[in-house]
Every structure is written in structure tokens, then in C-alpha cells.
Amino acid sequence: MIYPVTIIRGGTSRGLYFHADEIPLQGKGQEDFLRAAVGEPDSYEIDGLGGGDMWNSKVAIVAPSKHKDADVDYTFVQIEPATNKVVYNSNCGNISAGVPIFALDRNMVSFPDGINTLRILNTNTNKIMLAELEIKNNAALVHGDYQIAGIPGTGAKIFMDYRHTTGAITGKIFPSTNLVDTINMEDGRKINITICDVANILVFVKAADLNLQGTEMPNALQSNKDLFKTCDEIRGKAAKLAGMVERWQDGQTLFLPPVCLVAEPQDYFATDGNKITATQATLLGRIIAHTIVHPTFMGTGSCCFAAATAVSGTVPNQLLSNKTMPVVFKIGHPGGIMPVEISLKPNVDCNKSEFNRLGFGRTGRKICEGNLFIKCK
């Protein structure tokens, strides 16, 4: 079987982009099709177009929108190389940045030359995202002087605004209804966490509470088996508090919510060897999911990090210098600095807070397009 496919780098991820009308429907062969597309069940994904890791086993399914408030509908799919699972319950900020490139390329939408805003309905969360980008001849500009950490060179800026994505997974910004929850660990420790659900759901923990500096690089964290065991327990108990599972043990193997280790700004060296100074970052963050450490930082997670920090009393807010939230929140992650633009409309009820602006700049480009050959069973 032959299927049209486009490969696009969106931000610091690379994904396969499909027109929804040109592939099997969800629940009617789509899952097997996507496994074959990336090359599963081989964890290296040699027999497909995946990259053998979470960051390069991603899919975007796009179509003209059926909703009056959106221009296109977009479904994000994560194929997990380690488990062969096909996951539909989250979004990816990096892959989202490739959606306007694909939509314009496939003539799903039409815009005049200049800066325009594409309204994207993410079907995973049923939330609207806004993609602000420059368009010429109904194509997204690729070349520019905007640079993002983790990708060499520069490109045209695509600003992804997530102001409308509060409660993306659970329906609440703070699904436990608390700004801080204290969980009792099985070894007797008590750890303070903040569970926040904006763009995506994360659980925030002070790195120091896990005897870490917060400057550690992915390789060092990846080899720390005790840390993963602790984070699995934190994730499971956070998932229970968020109403995602009935038993905390069932939440340990979920990808969501990832644990974000938070620390005050410090000097460290990024993975490219460049020195990041304490003055460059607002806070430091390291993402630990079920089996992996994120090499940079999640796009959706960056919005969640900024949103959680902006609310007084949360775990990340406690580490904020002078308790002053900047207009541009700068995350120090393993790959460098990721700026998030934020403007909060606070509310006494923390779950009714709103945002005037909440997002980050990305770059992206089409790498190739052509026909994908799927082996028939």
C-alpha cells in the first residue's frame, strides 16, 4: 500500500505528517498503519521512518477543520518505541509548530502575504492553539534569524500561543485543586509537588528535594535508576491526585504527567558545550518521563512550567527570584534556554485564571515529501 507523507521538523522534534483523508481512520486500522509507518515493532525502527526514540516517533494528522472556531484540525500521535504503544492522549508543542507548514503546503488554508494567525484545534485535548507566522505566496517562510536551543542555525519564527489550553488533560489548571500537595513516599519521605495542567499536565518537584542540583545532564539522570524509581512513584501519586487513575500504582507507567525537576538559576554547560550562566535563566528545568529524560524541554511543558510559576505559592513559584514573574520566562534546560512569553490574568480561584498570551517561538521546515510504502500483512 502507498500513502503520501511529509516529514517536517517542528521545533526540536521531527514527525510524519499525514492528511487525515489519506490514511486509515482511528480505530479502523490507523494504529497498525502508524506502527508500520515508523517501523515498529522494531525499537530501532529501521524498517520505517521513525528515529528509534520518543522524539522522532511522532505523527501529526491534519485536515481542514470541521469547527467554526478553527482553520485546521490536528491530532498528535506518539508511538512509543520501547512499548510499541500508540498514544493519543496528549499534545506536542514542537510537532504543533509544523502544522501550519503542512496545512499551507497542502492548500488546506489560504492567507495573504505577511504575518498571519492560524487557528489549530488539537483534537487530543479539544483545545485551540494559535500559530502566528509569516506567510508568502501561501507558504510558510522558512528562512529567518530566529534561533531555538537544540537546533543549529536559524529560521523563520513560528509563535505558538497556548492561551486557550488551560485544563488540556483534566479540565482544570490545578487538577488536585491545590497549589501544593504533599505526597507520602513509600520509603517514609514527604515530598511537596505542584500538579499543573496547561497545554499539557506536569508535576513539579524541587530538584533539591531529590538530592539533585538541577543542572544535571540527561546522560547522568538517565543512568540514575533510583531517581527513575522515585519519579515513577511521584508520577503515579500525582496521577491519582489529578483523577487520572484510581490506584497510584497504575499511574507509574504513564507518560503523563512527566516529572519536572525545578531549580534556581545556576551556571552549567549545555549539551552543545556552551556555558549557560545563572543570569540567562529564570529557572532551571529537567523533564523525566516514564523511561526517558527529555534531551531539551517539552514545548507544551514549557507553557505549563511558565503558567505554574506565575501563580503565587506553587513549587516553582517558591524558587522565583523576588517572587517576580517576568514577561518572558526563560527555562534553562539541557540544550540551552527556552523563552516563554506569558501574560496572566490572575483570579482568586486559581482554577479560573486566564492568559492574555502564553507561548513560545519555534522554527520548522519541511525535510521531504513523497510516498510511504506500507508492507501488507
C-alpha positions, -999 to +999 in steps of 0.1 A: +000+000+000+012+035-009+004+066+012+015+103+008+037+115+037+056+146+046+084+148+071+087+181+089+110+192+117+089+212+141+110+228+169+133+202+184+113+172+171+108+155+138+075+139+127+055+123+100+026+145+087-004+130+071-036+144+056-064+128+076-083+118+045-054+098+031-048+073+059-070+048+078-093+061+104-086+059+141-098+025+154-101+012+119-066+003+111-049+036+119-029+023+148-013-006+129-007+018+100+012+042+122+032+014+138+042+003+103+049+039+092+076+045+119+089+009+117+075-008+148+077-033+165+115-029+160+126-005+187+153+009+163+125+015+137+149+005+108+120-007+086+102+026+088+106+064+091+109+066+129+141+076+146+141+049+173+133+073+202+104+092+215+114+125+199+114+111+164+085+086+166+058+113+163+029+118+140+006+147+131-027+140+113-041+172+098-073+182+080-094+213+072-114+220+103-150+209+108-153+236+136-162+273+130-136+285+155-106+267+139-089+266+105-075+231+107-079+201+130-048+183+142-043+151+160-010+143+176+001+107+179+031+094+199+044+059+191+065+046+219+095+026+206+100+008+240+064-005+243+050-003+207+021+017+221+002+042+200-008+071+223-034+097+215-039+113+249-015+143+247-002+170+225+033+180+214+043+217+212+072+210+188+052+189+163+024+215+166+047+241+151+049+220+119+011+220+114+009+254+097+037+245+074+019+213+064-015+229+062-003+256+039+017+232+018-014+210+012-036+240+004-059+234+034-059+271+042-053+304+023-037+336+038-024+369+024+013+377+025+025+389+058+021+379+095-010+357+099-025+336+127-037+300+120-062+286+144-055+250+152-079+227+170-059+200+188-083+170+188-064+153+216-072+180+241-101+197+223-083+230+227-075+258+203-039+268+196-028+299+177+001+297+153+015+332+144+038+331+114+049+350+083+034+337+050+044+345+014+027+331-017+005+310+007+036+292+021+052+295+055+085+313+054+114+290+064+145+313+065+149+339+092+171+349+121+152+332+149+172+306+168+160+280+193+181+259+217+188+224+205+187+231+167+217+245+149+213+276+127+183+299+124+149+300+108+117+319+105+098+323+138+066+305+144+050+316+176+028+290+192+002+306+216-014+282+241-035+308+260-067+288+254-053+254+265-059+255+303-070+222+317-059+204+285-059+169+300-080+171+332-102+202+326-085+221+355-054+242+357-046+226+391-065+193+390-059+184+426-074+219+435-043+226+455-013+247+446+009+224+465+003+188+475+024+168+500+028+132+490+039+104+513+065+083+497+067+045+504+101+050+520+087+075+545+098+107+528+074+136+523+077+155+491+059+187+480+047+188+445+026+210+422+004+194+396-004+219+368-024+213+336-019+240+310-011+228+274-001+196+290+000+182+325+032+181+345+042+175+381+068+199+395+093+189+422+122+208+436+154+191+424+169+197+458+142+176+474+155+147+454+192+155+463+199+169+429+214+202+418+191+207+388+220+213+365+225+176+357+226+165+320+203+138+305+230+111+305+237+115+342+200+115+350+192+086+326+217+063+345+202+071+379+179+041+385+169+052+420+158+086+405+136+069+380+120+047+407+113+078+428+099+097+398+077+068+388+062+069+423+058+107+422+041+104+388+018+077+399+007+095+430+003+128+411-018+110+385-041+097+413-044+132+428-053+145+393-080+119+389-063+101+360-061+067+378-078+051+407-047+034+421-014+053+422+004+022+411-014+023+378+000+058+371+036+048+374+039+036+338+020+065+322+039+091+301+017+118+317+023+136+339+061+139+334+081+150+364+098+184+360+127+189+383+129+226+391+159+245+405+170+281+409+193+296+382+229+283+382+258+282+358+260+250+337+272+238+304+246+228+278+248+197+257+265+217+228+293+228+252+281+264+255+281+278+290+247+289+304+250+315+331+226+319+360+217+354+347+203+339+315+176+317+331+145+324+352+145+288+365+161+255+355+140+225+344+147+189+336+119+166+323+118+130+334+091+108+318+085+071+324+116+057+308+135+087+294+149+121+302+140+148+277+171+160+258+158+196+258+124+206+271+088+198+260+071+226+241+038+222+258+056+216+290+073+250+287+038+267+288+028+246+318+061+255+335+055+292+329+019+290+339+026+272+372+054+296+381+032+326+375+008+316+403+019+325+437+026+297+461+033+268+437+065+248+439+082+266+410+070+300+422+087+294+455+120+294+437+113+325+417+138+354+425+120+381+444+087+363+435+087+385+404+074+368+372+090+382+341+071+388+308+095+364+292+100+333+313+134+317+304+138+280+311+173+267+314+173+231+301+200+207+289+200+222+254+201+258+264+175+285+271+138+283+260+119+316+264+081+315+270+061+347+266+034+350+293+007+374+304-015+362+332-050+374+342-050+361+378-081+351+397-086+344+434-098+310+423-066+296+408-085+273+385-102+303+369-070+322+359-067+331+323-039+342+300-036+371+275-006+354+260+012+321+267+036+306+242+070+301+226+088+306+194+098+277+172+113+272+138+105+244+114+109+232+079+098+205+055+125+179+052+110+158+025+077+145+010+068+115-010+052+081-009+053+058+021+052+021+012+034+000+039+040-037+039+008-056+036+002-083+061 
